[in-house]
Amino acid sequence: MQYIRLYSYVISKLEQEIPGHITYHNFQHTLTVLENAVAIAEKENMTEDEKILLKTAALLHDVGFIKNHLNHEMLSCEFAKTHLPDFDYSAKEIVLICEMIMATKLPQTPKNKMSEILCDADLYYLGGEEYELYANQLFEEFKNTGILKTRDAWQRRQIDFMKEHRYFTKSVQEERNRKKNENTTILEEKIKQLPKNLRTAENFQEIFSAVCGIIIAAFALNSFLVPNHFFDGGITGLSLLVHELYHLNLALVIILFNLPLIIISYFTIGSNFAKKTFLSVLFLGIYLWQLPSFHITHDKLIVAVFGGTFLGIGVGMVMRAGAALDGIEVLALYTLKRTSFTITEIILGINIIIFSIAALQFGIETSLYSVLTYFCATRTIDYVVEGIRAYTGVTIISAKSEEIKHQLVNSLGRGITVYKGERGFLPGRYDVSSDCDIIFTVITRLEMRKLKNLISEIDPEAFVFANTIKEASGGIIKTRAKH
């Protein structure tokens, strides 16, 4: 093994060919890992032959960054297999070196002592005084390569990573664990300062969304539904019905009908939701009372479609703020615990009663147009609350699954599930197949184009198919809002 000649060749290559935007995994990092590996090997009583193999693996472990930051461990192994025979390394020795290099891939998976030493040498800085310096370099590299964009996201990711990470060799554990825990604690203290500012921005967004929603809902009621004696479903529809039958003040009726349900929600859902809903309903009543009515049109179809749409926009925006303008869902949840009916069935039953009374008192035509109003409002609420973020399940089958997995997790920030399968079995070549990873992930509708472009750049021949997710729970999927 001609290690000295290999060292000169590789360091020169790293120094000249590592891209400038790679601010952490550069030739200096390789030198540092090499130095750490030698120091740990001395403490772990490795033989001279083992030390040479270890130093070779440390020298080559990030050489793949010359070609690409994606899947660089595999590229480093390809470099080793191509060039090490020229420096008198045997096939067996190259296999051992590649095993060490692949062990450094996160999450680290060392299977022997030499691999454990290289893994510890690679992440030695986590438990050192120099942690912040190296962490900043890595953050800049992640920003340059599009893996992360904000320091907040970086710090949260580092905390999770450092809590899950462990050193493998006894000497490094004794030397570095205490300081690594201190570095983790410092990061946690820094992250505690962020939520105050972030929460202020979130509160402003919620208040803005709720106020806009209340105004739009009040506009829909005052300018479309009330002047034309149209109805909606839920508590709003019941309030409109009572208003038309007994000529009571609509603002007062809406507040009074929602008040008992808000009290129930305080105990069944939570105080925060109840408080937000009470304020939203109260301000809706004030706006209905204070805002002037504009009789925009008496065309029944326009009133049904646009009245329902504007009402849906308003209700949806309030829902996005974490509140409700209609207590029908609370009533359905309360009734659900005492009957065998589903929430949908309960809401449907209440609305059938409302529209049936409307048909008897104001005619079938008005009732049917009111059903159309309710339909438009419901569809619009779905879109406002979750339409832009509608989730799609995507399955990807590709020969370059490793690179695609890396990009999905680090560029799109999505979790993935991997199934083991076989690809091939084409007409005329049925006997030709190969093992592959079948990747499944869940993305938003707006991310679909970005995902397709990302996969196309890596593997234009990848097989990709998507399906809309109708119902899901857990993970990042949010509960569907009902009206």
PLY file of the C-alpha trace (Angstrom):
ply
format ascii 1.0
element vertex 483
property float x
property float y
property float z
element edge 482
property int vertex1
property int vertex2
end_header
0.00 0.00 0.00
1.59 3.24 -1.19
-0.24 5.51 1.26
2.20 8.44 1.10
1.90 8.72 -2.68
-1.90 8.35 -2.43
-2.03 11.10 0.22
-0.29 13.62 -2.04
-2.52 12.73 -4.99
-5.84 12.94 -3.08
-5.10 16.10 -1.06
-4.01 17.91 -4.21
-7.18 16.77 -5.96
-9.42 17.85 -3.06
-7.72 21.23 -2.76
-8.14 22.00 -6.45
-11.47 20.36 -7.34
-13.85 20.63 -4.35
-16.41 23.33 -5.38
-16.19 26.66 -3.57
-19.73 26.44 -2.16
-18.73 23.32 -0.19
-17.59 25.25 2.88
-17.40 22.35 5.35
-16.62 19.11 3.50
-13.46 20.50 1.91
-9.84 19.34 1.99
-9.34 20.94 5.43
-12.15 18.80 6.84
-10.44 15.71 5.39
-7.17 16.66 7.09
-8.99 17.18 10.40
-10.79 13.82 10.20
-7.52 12.14 9.27
-5.80 13.67 12.30
-8.70 12.68 14.58
-8.69 9.11 13.24
-4.98 8.68 13.92
-5.35 10.02 17.48
-8.30 7.72 18.25
-6.53 4.72 16.66
-3.59 5.23 19.03
-5.89 5.19 22.06
-7.78 2.14 20.76
-4.53 0.18 20.19
-4.94 -0.47 16.47
-2.20 -2.30 14.55
-0.05 -0.52 11.96
-1.80 -2.22 9.02
-5.19 -1.25 10.46
-3.99 2.32 10.88
-3.00 2.54 7.19
-6.40 1.22 6.09
-8.12 3.63 8.49
-6.07 6.60 7.25
-6.86 5.66 3.65
-10.59 5.56 4.41
-10.37 8.91 6.21
-8.49 10.39 3.27
-11.12 9.23 0.77
-14.34 9.40 2.79
-15.47 12.76 1.31
-13.69 12.71 -2.05
-17.11 12.14 -3.65
-17.89 15.82 -3.06
-15.73 16.54 -6.09
-18.56 15.17 -8.25
-21.70 15.76 -6.20
-22.79 16.40 -2.61
-25.61 13.89 -3.11
-24.75 10.32 -2.19
-21.11 11.32 -1.86
-20.21 8.20 0.17
-21.00 5.94 -2.79
-19.09 8.24 -5.11
-16.12 8.07 -2.71
-16.25 4.27 -2.86
-16.32 4.37 -6.65
-13.23 6.59 -6.53
-11.54 4.08 -4.20
-12.33 1.13 -6.46
-11.05 3.02 -9.51
-7.82 4.51 -8.12
-6.60 2.39 -5.18
-5.34 -0.50 -7.37
-2.88 2.01 -8.88
-1.43 2.48 -5.37
-1.01 -1.23 -4.64
-4.15 -1.80 -2.57
-5.60 -5.31 -2.87
-9.26 -6.07 -3.61
-9.78 -7.20 0.00
-8.29 -4.02 1.38
-10.47 -1.89 -0.92
-13.59 -3.70 0.35
-12.62 -2.89 3.96
-11.97 0.76 3.06
-15.35 1.06 1.33
-17.06 -0.50 4.34
-15.56 2.23 6.53
-16.56 4.98 4.12
-20.16 3.76 3.83
-20.38 3.47 7.63
-20.09 7.28 7.86
-23.33 7.74 5.94
-26.01 9.12 8.28
-27.30 7.46 10.30
-23.87 5.97 10.94
-23.70 2.17 10.83
-20.20 0.92 11.78
-19.79 -2.87 11.77
-16.20 -3.14 13.01
-13.67 -1.26 15.15
-12.07 0.62 12.27
-15.45 1.85 11.06
-16.34 2.99 14.58
-13.13 5.02 14.77
-13.77 6.69 11.40
-17.37 7.53 12.36
-16.21 9.12 15.62
-13.42 11.00 13.85
-15.87 12.36 11.28
-18.17 13.86 13.95
-15.48 14.58 16.53
-16.35 18.28 16.52
-19.78 17.71 18.10
-18.11 17.31 21.47
-15.43 19.95 21.13
-14.80 23.59 21.96
-14.67 24.25 18.21
-18.25 23.07 17.69
-19.74 26.47 16.80
-17.06 27.21 14.18
-17.59 23.93 12.34
-21.37 24.08 12.76
-21.46 27.51 11.08
-19.40 26.19 8.16
-21.79 23.26 7.75
-24.83 25.55 7.93
-23.39 27.74 5.16
-22.81 24.65 3.05
-26.39 23.47 3.61
-27.67 26.89 2.56
-25.48 26.87 -0.55
-26.70 23.41 -1.58
-30.37 24.15 -0.83
-30.70 21.64 2.02
-31.67 24.29 4.60
-32.55 27.97 4.37
-32.90 29.39 7.89
-30.78 29.25 11.02
-33.88 28.41 13.02
-34.41 25.23 10.96
-30.69 24.44 11.23
-30.61 24.74 15.03
-33.71 22.60 15.47
-32.24 19.99 13.16
-28.93 20.04 15.04
-30.63 19.54 18.39
-32.47 16.47 17.10
-29.31 15.16 15.47
-27.11 15.63 18.55
-29.65 13.94 20.80
-29.79 10.91 18.52
-26.04 10.76 17.85
-23.69 8.62 19.90
-19.97 8.04 19.84
-18.92 4.42 19.37
-15.41 4.13 20.80
-14.82 4.18 24.56
-11.99 6.71 24.39
-14.09 9.25 22.47
-17.10 8.69 24.71
-15.00 9.51 27.77
-13.39 12.52 26.11
-16.26 14.10 24.17
-19.68 13.14 25.58
-19.73 15.75 28.36
-18.91 18.65 26.02
-21.35 17.36 23.39
-24.12 17.47 25.99
-23.09 21.02 26.92
-23.21 22.06 23.24
-26.68 20.54 22.95
-27.87 22.46 26.01
-26.54 25.73 24.56
-28.44 25.09 21.33
-31.64 24.39 23.27
-31.25 27.66 25.17
-30.86 29.54 21.88
-33.92 27.92 20.36
-36.01 28.94 23.38
-35.51 32.56 22.42
-37.04 32.03 18.97
-40.66 31.08 19.71
-41.46 34.47 21.26
-40.75 36.30 18.02
-42.24 33.53 15.90
-45.37 33.39 18.05
-45.87 37.16 17.68
-45.86 36.79 13.91
-48.21 33.79 14.10
-50.61 35.73 16.35
-50.66 38.63 13.91
-51.41 36.27 11.01
-54.22 34.61 12.96
-55.79 37.93 13.95
-55.50 39.28 10.41
-57.04 36.11 8.96
-59.89 36.11 11.48
-60.74 39.82 10.99
-60.73 39.50 7.19
-62.84 36.36 7.41
-65.41 37.99 9.68
-65.74 41.02 7.38
-66.14 38.83 4.27
-68.70 36.58 5.99
-70.66 39.64 7.16
-70.54 41.05 3.62
-71.92 37.77 2.21
-74.78 37.74 4.67
-75.69 41.44 4.43
-75.29 41.83 0.66
-76.35 38.46 -0.78
-78.26 36.13 1.53
-80.37 38.36 3.82
-81.75 40.72 1.12
-82.81 37.72 -0.99
-84.13 35.56 1.89
-81.61 32.80 1.26
-80.29 30.38 3.85
-77.16 28.46 4.67
-76.66 25.30 6.68
-75.59 24.95 10.31
-76.15 27.51 13.05
-75.83 30.33 10.51
-78.67 28.81 8.48
-80.78 28.33 11.62
-80.14 31.97 12.60
-81.18 33.16 9.12
-84.32 31.04 9.34
-85.33 32.48 12.75
-84.51 35.98 11.49
-86.83 35.54 8.50
-89.65 33.89 10.47
-89.72 36.21 13.48
-87.86 39.29 12.18
-85.40 39.27 15.06
-82.04 41.03 14.80
-79.74 38.63 12.89
-76.60 39.72 14.76
-78.21 39.00 18.12
-79.66 35.66 17.00
-76.29 34.40 15.69
-74.55 35.30 18.96
-77.28 33.74 21.14
-77.47 30.51 19.11
-73.70 30.05 19.14
-73.19 30.93 22.81
-74.31 27.57 24.32
-72.17 25.72 21.82
-69.16 27.89 22.64
-69.62 26.97 26.31
-69.75 23.28 25.37
-66.60 23.69 23.24
-64.78 25.10 26.27
-65.09 21.70 27.97
-64.98 19.39 24.94
-62.36 21.03 22.71
-60.41 23.52 24.78
-60.41 26.99 26.28
-58.27 28.53 23.54
-60.66 27.45 20.78
-63.68 28.57 22.82
-62.22 32.02 23.45
-61.28 32.55 19.81
-64.68 31.35 18.63
-66.53 33.59 21.09
-64.60 36.66 19.94
-65.11 35.72 16.27
-68.89 35.27 16.69
-69.13 38.45 18.77
-67.30 40.52 16.16
-69.39 38.93 13.39
-72.49 40.17 15.21
-70.99 43.65 15.55
-70.07 43.78 11.86
-73.54 42.57 10.82
-75.03 45.29 12.98
-72.68 48.07 11.84
-71.88 47.25 8.21
-74.33 48.69 5.67
-76.20 46.32 3.33
-75.51 46.44 -0.41
-78.23 44.85 -2.52
-75.85 43.79 -5.27
-78.21 41.56 -7.24
-81.50 39.70 -7.05
-80.48 37.05 -9.59
-81.04 33.87 -7.58
-78.28 31.85 -9.21
-75.70 34.61 -8.69
-76.84 35.06 -5.09
-76.59 31.33 -4.39
-73.18 30.88 -5.99
-71.42 34.07 -4.95
-73.20 34.42 -1.61
-72.12 30.91 -0.70
-68.62 31.48 -2.03
-68.03 34.68 -0.07
-69.49 33.11 3.05
-67.22 30.10 2.58
-64.17 32.32 2.18
-65.01 34.14 5.40
-65.72 31.01 7.44
-62.62 29.30 6.03
-60.32 32.19 6.94
-61.63 32.16 10.51
-61.04 28.39 10.63
-57.46 28.93 9.53
-57.08 31.22 12.53
-58.10 28.37 14.83
-61.68 29.44 15.54
-65.18 28.97 14.10
-68.08 31.17 13.04
-70.58 28.34 13.23
-71.04 26.05 16.25
-72.61 23.22 14.27
-69.44 21.11 14.52
-69.40 21.51 18.29
-73.02 20.37 18.45
-72.20 17.40 16.23
-69.23 16.43 18.41
-71.37 16.74 21.55
-74.14 14.62 20.01
-71.64 12.09 18.65
-70.72 10.95 22.15
-74.37 10.18 22.92
-75.47 8.54 19.65
-74.19 6.05 17.09
-74.34 8.59 14.25
-71.23 10.04 12.60
-70.48 13.79 12.61
-71.36 14.01 8.91
-74.71 12.30 9.50
-75.53 14.60 12.41
-74.71 17.75 10.44
-76.66 16.44 7.45
-79.68 15.73 9.64
-79.67 19.23 11.14
-79.36 20.81 7.70
-82.21 18.69 6.28
-84.45 20.06 9.04
-83.38 23.66 8.26
-83.93 23.34 4.50
-87.22 21.47 4.98
-88.61 24.28 7.14
-87.36 26.81 4.57
-89.19 24.86 1.83
-92.45 24.86 3.77
-92.28 28.53 4.70
-90.63 30.16 1.68
-91.10 27.70 -1.15
-89.21 24.82 -2.75
-87.30 27.11 -5.11
-85.82 29.18 -2.28
-84.93 26.02 -0.37
-83.16 24.47 -3.37
-81.20 27.64 -4.05
-80.24 27.67 -0.37
-78.93 24.12 -0.73
-76.79 25.40 -3.62
-75.60 28.24 -1.37
-74.63 25.72 1.29
-72.82 23.55 -1.28
-70.80 26.53 -2.61
-69.94 27.61 0.92
-68.79 24.10 1.89
-66.63 23.64 -1.22
-65.07 27.06 -0.71
-64.31 26.33 2.95
-62.54 23.13 1.91
-60.41 25.08 -0.54
-59.59 27.94 1.82
-58.76 25.72 4.79
-56.87 22.99 2.99
-57.24 23.31 -0.80
-53.93 25.03 -1.42
-52.28 22.53 0.90
-54.24 19.52 -0.36
-52.09 16.47 0.12
-51.05 14.03 -2.58
-49.44 10.64 -2.12
-46.57 10.03 -4.56
-44.90 6.70 -5.33
-41.51 6.71 -7.09
-39.66 3.78 -8.61
-36.18 4.58 -9.85
-32.74 3.06 -10.29
-31.35 6.19 -8.58
-33.49 5.92 -5.48
-30.69 6.93 -3.09
-30.29 10.36 -4.67
-34.06 10.85 -4.86
-34.49 9.91 -1.19
-31.79 12.38 -0.21
-33.44 15.21 -2.14
-36.94 14.46 -0.86
-35.80 14.64 2.74
-33.29 17.47 2.50
-34.66 19.69 -0.29
-38.41 19.24 0.10
-38.27 18.54 3.83
-40.60 15.56 3.50
-40.62 12.28 5.35
-40.47 9.16 3.20
-41.42 5.50 3.46
-39.37 2.95 1.55
-40.64 -0.43 0.36
-38.32 -3.12 -0.94
-39.35 -4.32 -4.39
-38.26 -5.39 -7.85
-38.30 -3.39 -11.05
-38.24 -4.66 -14.62
-40.51 -7.43 -15.99
-41.01 -5.57 -19.28
-42.73 -7.11 -22.36
-40.17 -9.19 -24.22
-37.78 -9.00 -21.23
-39.89 -10.59 -18.50
-36.90 -12.48 -17.06
-34.93 -9.24 -16.50
-35.46 -7.58 -13.14
-33.51 -5.98 -10.30
-34.06 -5.10 -6.66
-35.08 -1.52 -5.97
-36.39 0.83 -3.31
-39.98 1.95 -3.86
-40.32 5.41 -2.34
-43.59 6.79 -1.01
-44.03 10.34 0.25
-46.82 12.83 0.88
-46.57 16.36 -0.52
-48.80 19.37 -1.00
-50.38 20.12 -4.35
-48.13 23.15 -4.85
-45.03 20.98 -4.41
-45.99 18.56 -7.18
-44.31 20.48 -9.98
-41.15 20.97 -7.92
-41.09 17.24 -7.14
-41.43 16.28 -10.80
-38.62 18.62 -11.80
-36.41 17.29 -9.01
-36.95 13.66 -10.04
-36.53 14.47 -13.74
-33.10 16.02 -13.08
-31.94 12.91 -11.22
-33.60 10.20 -13.30
-35.72 11.15 -16.35
-36.81 7.50 -16.67
-38.16 7.20 -13.13
-41.70 5.85 -12.84
-43.84 8.24 -10.80
-47.54 8.11 -10.00
-49.65 10.17 -7.59
-53.04 9.93 -5.97
-55.10 12.41 -3.96
-55.37 11.56 -0.29
-59.02 11.61 0.77
-58.58 10.69 4.41
-55.52 10.35 6.60
-54.50 10.83 10.20
-51.25 11.44 12.02
-48.00 12.74 10.57
-48.35 16.04 8.78
-51.90 15.47 7.52
-54.36 17.91 9.02
-57.98 17.21 9.94
-60.47 18.17 7.25
-62.62 21.13 8.30
-66.37 20.71 8.16
-69.10 23.28 7.70
0 1
1 2
2 3
3 4
4 5
5 6
6 7
7 8
8 9
9 10
10 11
11 12
12 13
13 14
14 15
15 16
16 17
17 18
18 19
19 20
20 21
21 22
22 23
23 24
24 25
25 26
26 27
27 28
28 29
29 30
30 31
31 32
32 33
33 34
34 35
35 36
36 37
37 38
38 39
39 40
40 41
41 42
42 43
43 44
44 45
45 46
46 47
47 48
48 49
49 50
50 51
51 52
52 53
53 54
54 55
55 56
56 57
57 58
58 59
59 60
60 61
61 62
62 63
63 64
64 65
65 66
66 67
67 68
68 69
69 70
70 71
71 72
72 73
73 74
74 75
75 76
76 77
77 78
78 79
79 80
80 81
81 82
82 83
83 84
84 85
85 86
86 87
87 88
88 89
89 90
90 91
91 92
92 93
93 94
94 95
95 96
96 97
97 98
98 99
99 100
100 101
101 102
102 103
103 104
104 105
105 106
106 107
107 108
108 109
109 110
110 111
111 112
112 113
113 114
114 115
115 116
116 117
117 118
118 119
119 120
120 121
121 122
122 123
123 124
124 125
125 126
126 127
127 128
128 129
129 130
130 131
131 132
132 133
133 134
134 135
135 136
136 137
137 138
138 139
139 140
140 141
141 142
142 143
143 144
144 145
145 146
146 147
147 148
148 149
149 150
150 151
151 152
152 153
153 154
154 155
155 156
156 157
157 158
158 159
159 160
160 161
161 162
162 163
163 164
164 165
165 166
166 167
167 168
168 169
169 170
170 171
171 172
172 173
173 174
174 175
175 176
176 177
177 178
178 179
179 180
180 181
181 182
182 183
183 184
184 185
185 186
186 187
187 188
188 189
189 190
190 191
191 192
192 193
193 194
194 195
195 196
196 197
197 198
198 199
199 200
200 201
201 202
202 203
203 204
204 205
205 206
206 207
207 208
208 209
209 210
210 211
211 212
212 213
213 214
214 215
215 216
216 217
217 218
218 219
219 220
220 221
221 222
222 223
223 224
224 225
225 226
226 227
227 228
228 229
229 230
230 231
231 232
232 233
233 234
234 235
235 236
236 237
237 238
238 239
239 240
240 241
241 242
242 243
243 244
244 245
245 246
246 247
247 248
248 249
249 250
250 251
251 252
252 253
253 254
254 255
255 256
256 257
257 258
258 259
259 260
260 261
261 262
262 263
263 264
264 265
265 266
266 267
267 268
268 269
269 270
270 271
271 272
272 273
273 274
274 275
275 276
276 277
277 278
278 279
279 280
280 281
281 282
282 283
283 284
284 285
285 286
286 287
287 288
288 289
289 290
290 291
291 292
292 293
293 294
294 295
295 296
296 297
297 298
298 299
299 300
300 301
301 302
302 303
303 304
304 305
305 306
306 307
307 308
308 309
309 310
310 311
311 312
312 313
313 314
314 315
315 316
316 317
317 318
318 319
319 320
320 321
321 322
322 323
323 324
324 325
325 326
326 327
327 328
328 329
329 330
330 331
331 332
332 333
333 334
334 335
335 336
336 337
337 338
338 339
339 340
340 341
341 342
342 343
343 344
344 345
345 346
346 347
347 348
348 349
349 350
350 351
351 352
352 353
353 354
354 355
355 356
356 357
357 358
358 359
359 360
360 361
361 362
362 363
363 364
364 365
365 366
366 367
367 368
368 369
369 370
370 371
371 372
372 373
373 374
374 375
375 376
376 377
377 378
378 379
379 380
380 381
381 382
382 383
383 384
384 385
385 386
386 387
387 388
388 389
389 390
390 391
391 392
392 393
393 394
394 395
395 396
396 397
397 398
398 399
399 400
400 401
401 402
402 403
403 404
404 405
405 406
406 407
407 408
408 409
409 410
410 411
411 412
412 413
413 414
414 415
415 416
416 417
417 418
418 419
419 420
420 421
421 422
422 423
423 424
424 425
425 426
426 427
427 428
428 429
429 430
430 431
431 432
432 433
433 434
434 435
435 436
436 437
437 438
438 439
439 440
440 441
441 442
442 443
443 444
444 445
445 446
446 447
447 448
448 449
449 450
450 451
451 452
452 453
453 454
454 455
455 456
456 457
457 458
458 459
459 460
460 461
461 462
462 463
463 464
464 465
465 466
466 467
467 468
468 469
469 470
470 471
471 472
472 473
473 474
474 475
475 476
476 477
477 478
478 479
479 480
480 481
481 482
